[in-house]
Amino acid sequence: MAPSTLEPDTLRRLLCSLPDAQLPLTYQQAAEALGLTPPRTIQRVALALEALMREDVAAGRPLIAALVVSRRGGQPARGFFDLAVALGRLPADPAHHAEAYRQELERALAER
């Protein structure tokens, strides 16, 4: 049986409902909080985050996807940075990604 898709709005509601002290979440924590079961739980979270990124850029909002990070490194996975660059939200030069991400995280926390 194929896993069900994760509606982006469900993930947005979760991220908006959590207190600042619980953020950012890891991809695994997001999957668990949403009650996702294997297979491909992290992939479903990532796909929903990508949809949220597109929605947020189109609406001129901070990227709420910045609130979900990898266990390793405390930043989003590479896909976040690749898509944020493609959407024109982060600079193309990877040397500037860490600072641009920090600013995006602060905006997302402040405006969610």
C-alpha positions as CSV (number, residue, x, y, z in Angstrom):
1,M,0.0,0.0,0.0
2,A,1.4,3.4,-1.0
3,P,1.8,6.0,1.8
4,S,-0.6,8.8,1.8
5,T,0.6,12.2,0.8
6,L,1.0,14.9,3.4
7,E,-1.1,18.0,2.8
8,P,1.1,21.1,3.0
9,D,-1.5,23.0,5.0
10,T,-1.4,20.3,7.7
11,L,2.3,20.8,8.1
12,R,1.8,24.6,8.1
13,R,-0.7,24.4,10.9
14,L,1.7,22.3,12.9
15,L,4.5,24.7,12.5
16,C,2.3,27.7,13.3
17,S,0.9,26.0,16.5
18,L,4.2,25.2,18.2
19,P,5.8,27.5,20.7
20,D,9.1,29.1,19.7
21,A,11.0,27.0,22.2
22,Q,10.1,23.8,20.3
23,L,11.4,25.2,17.0
24,P,13.1,24.4,14.8
25,L,11.9,20.8,14.4
26,T,13.8,18.1,12.8
27,Y,12.3,16.3,9.8
28,Q,11.8,13.2,12.0
29,Q,10.1,15.2,14.7
30,A,7.8,16.8,12.2
31,A,6.9,13.3,10.7
32,E,6.2,12.0,14.2
33,A,4.2,15.0,15.3
34,L,2.0,14.5,12.2
35,G,1.6,10.8,12.9
36,L,3.2,9.7,9.6
37,T,4.2,6.0,9.4
38,P,6.8,4.5,7.1
39,P,7.6,4.2,4.3
40,R,9.1,7.5,3.1
41,T,8.0,9.7,6.1
42,I,10.9,12.1,5.6
43,Q,10.3,12.3,1.9
44,R,6.6,13.2,2.5
45,V,7.6,16.0,4.9
46,A,10.2,17.3,2.4
47,L,7.6,17.4,-0.4
48,A,5.1,19.3,1.8
49,L,7.9,21.7,2.8
50,E,8.7,22.3,-0.9
51,A,5.0,23.1,-1.6
52,L,5.0,25.5,1.4
53,M,8.1,27.2,0.1
54,R,6.5,27.9,-3.3
55,E,3.3,29.2,-1.6
56,D,5.3,31.4,0.7
57,V,7.4,33.0,-2.1
58,A,4.3,33.6,-4.2
59,A,2.6,35.3,-1.2
60,G,5.7,37.3,-0.2
61,R,5.9,35.5,3.2
62,P,8.9,34.2,5.0
63,L,9.7,30.6,4.3
64,I,8.0,28.6,7.1
65,A,10.0,25.6,5.8
66,A,13.0,27.2,7.5
67,L,11.5,25.9,10.8
68,V,12.4,22.3,9.8
69,V,16.0,21.1,9.9
70,S,18.2,18.1,9.7
71,R,19.4,16.3,12.8
72,R,22.9,16.9,11.5
73,G,24.0,20.5,11.4
74,G,20.8,22.1,12.6
75,Q,20.0,23.5,9.1
76,P,17.5,22.4,6.5
77,A,18.6,19.7,4.0
78,R,20.3,20.7,0.7
79,G,17.0,20.6,-1.1
80,F,15.7,23.6,0.9
81,F,18.7,25.7,-0.2
82,D,18.5,24.5,-3.8
83,L,14.8,25.4,-4.0
84,A,15.2,28.7,-2.1
85,V,17.9,29.7,-4.6
86,A,15.7,28.7,-7.5
87,L,12.8,30.7,-6.1
88,G,15.0,33.7,-5.7
89,R,14.8,33.8,-1.9
90,L,18.4,32.9,-1.1
91,P,21.6,34.0,-2.8
92,A,23.1,31.6,-5.3
93,D,26.6,31.7,-3.6
94,P,26.6,28.8,-1.0
95,A,29.1,30.9,1.0
96,H,26.1,33.2,1.9
97,H,23.6,30.4,2.7
98,A,24.2,30.1,6.4
99,E,23.6,33.8,7.1
100,A,20.7,34.0,4.7
101,Y,19.1,31.0,6.3
102,R,19.5,32.5,9.8
103,Q,17.7,35.6,8.6
104,E,15.0,33.6,7.0
105,L,14.5,31.5,10.2
106,E,14.2,34.7,12.3
107,R,11.6,36.1,9.9
108,A,9.6,32.8,9.8
109,L,9.6,32.7,13.6
110,A,8.5,36.3,13.9
111,E,5.7,36.2,11.3
112,R,4.1,32.7,11.5
